[in-house]
Amino acid sequence: MNERVERHVEGFLAALGYPLTSTPRMLLAAGIAVCTYVLLVLSTFPSYSAQMLAAGVGYLDDAVLALTANTYATIGTVGLALVVAYAVATGVALTTALGRVRYGSASGASGASSVLPGLLASGCASCGAGVLGLLGFAGALATLPFHGNLLRLGGLLLLGVYLARVGDPRRCSVSPTGGSA
């Protein structure tokens, strides 16, 4: 049991380090993280976001700043930290998923289907912050305990489990020595 936990921790750390192994991967992960953060923050108050963006794309930074302040005022430091951590974890997970498709012996659906848990997990925390608001249930998060922070934490845990299972996509997970693919 201890060996299994150790293997998952090593896989998680390897997955976190994978985007840092090259500049293009790091930029991709950072870009995905920034886009995820912007989408999560804009989706917290969709009507305001739509009005600001309808006035022009130049108001995007004003909308993001105002809604970041609103998010902080609504869910506090812990909630905002969870949103930022979720955005970073999504960047890492999608970069790792793309690496898995690239380096894996992805022949057909079996290789592509391994990416689906990462994509589903990366959509989980946004359900609470984004999809409920987009569907007109923006107040639904207020009824959740801790203003939806548990939902965000659950999304982060799903991403963490996915990353622990995938590890570094450049390594062969079948080989007992974990040699390069």
ChimeraX attribute file (.defattr): number of C-alpha atoms within 10 A of each C-alpha:
attribute: neighborCount
match mode: 1-to-1
recipient: residues
	/A:1	6
	/A:2	6
	/A:3	8
	/A:4	9
	/A:5	11
	/A:6	11
	/A:7	15
	/A:8	19
	/A:9	18
	/A:10	16
	/A:11	23
	/A:12	22
	/A:13	16
	/A:14	20
	/A:15	26
	/A:16	22
	/A:17	15
	/A:18	22
	/A:19	24
	/A:20	14
	/A:21	9
	/A:22	9
	/A:23	10
	/A:24	11
	/A:25	19
	/A:26	18
	/A:27	15
	/A:28	16
	/A:29	25
	/A:30	19
	/A:31	14
	/A:32	21
	/A:33	23
	/A:34	17
	/A:35	15
	/A:36	23
	/A:37	23
	/A:38	19
	/A:39	17
	/A:40	25
	/A:41	27
	/A:42	25
	/A:43	23
	/A:44	25
	/A:45	20
	/A:46	18
	/A:47	14
	/A:48	15
	/A:49	22
	/A:50	14
	/A:51	12
	/A:52	18
	/A:53	16
	/A:54	12
	/A:55	11
	/A:56	10
	/A:57	11
	/A:58	11
	/A:59	15
	/A:60	17
	/A:61	13
	/A:62	14
	/A:63	22
	/A:64	19
	/A:65	15
	/A:66	16
	/A:67	21
	/A:68	19
	/A:69	14
	/A:70	16
	/A:71	18
	/A:72	15
	/A:73	12
	/A:74	13
	/A:75	17
	/A:76	15
	/A:77	12
	/A:78	12
	/A:79	21
	/A:80	20
	/A:81	14
	/A:82	20
	/A:83	24
	/A:84	18
	/A:85	17
	/A:86	26
	/A:87	27
	/A:88	21
	/A:89	24
	/A:90	30
	/A:91	28
	/A:92	28
	/A:93	30
	/A:94	22
	/A:95	24
	/A:96	29
	/A:97	26
	/A:98	16
	/A:99	18
	/A:100	22
	/A:101	17
	/A:102	14
	/A:103	17
	/A:104	19
	/A:105	13
	/A:106	14
	/A:107	9
	/A:108	8
	/A:109	8
	/A:110	10
	/A:111	16
	/A:112	17
	/A:113	12
	/A:114	17
	/A:115	20
	/A:116	13
	/A:117	17
	/A:118	25
	/A:119	16
	/A:120	14
	/A:121	21
	/A:122	24
	/A:123	17
	/A:124	22
	/A:125	29
	/A:126	25
	/A:127	16
	/A:128	25
	/A:129	26
	/A:130	23
	/A:131	19
	/A:132	17
	/A:133	21
	/A:134	16
	/A:135	9
	/A:136	12
	/A:137	13
	/A:138	19
	/A:139	12
	/A:140	14
	/A:141	19
	/A:142	13
	/A:143	10
	/A:144	13
	/A:145	10
	/A:146	14
	/A:147	19
	/A:148	19
	/A:149	23
	/A:150	16
	/A:151	21
	/A:152	22
	/A:153	18
	/A:154	15
	/A:155	25
	/A:156	24
	/A:157	16
	/A:158	19
	/A:159	28
	/A:160	24
	/A:161	18
	/A:162	27
	/A:163	27
	/A:164	21
	/A:165	17
	/A:166	23
	/A:167	25
	/A:168	27
	/A:169	23
	/A:170	19
	/A:171	18
	/A:172	17
	/A:173	18
	/A:174	9
	/A:175	10
	/A:176	7
	/A:177	9
	/A:178	12
	/A:179	11
	/A:180	12
	/A:181	13
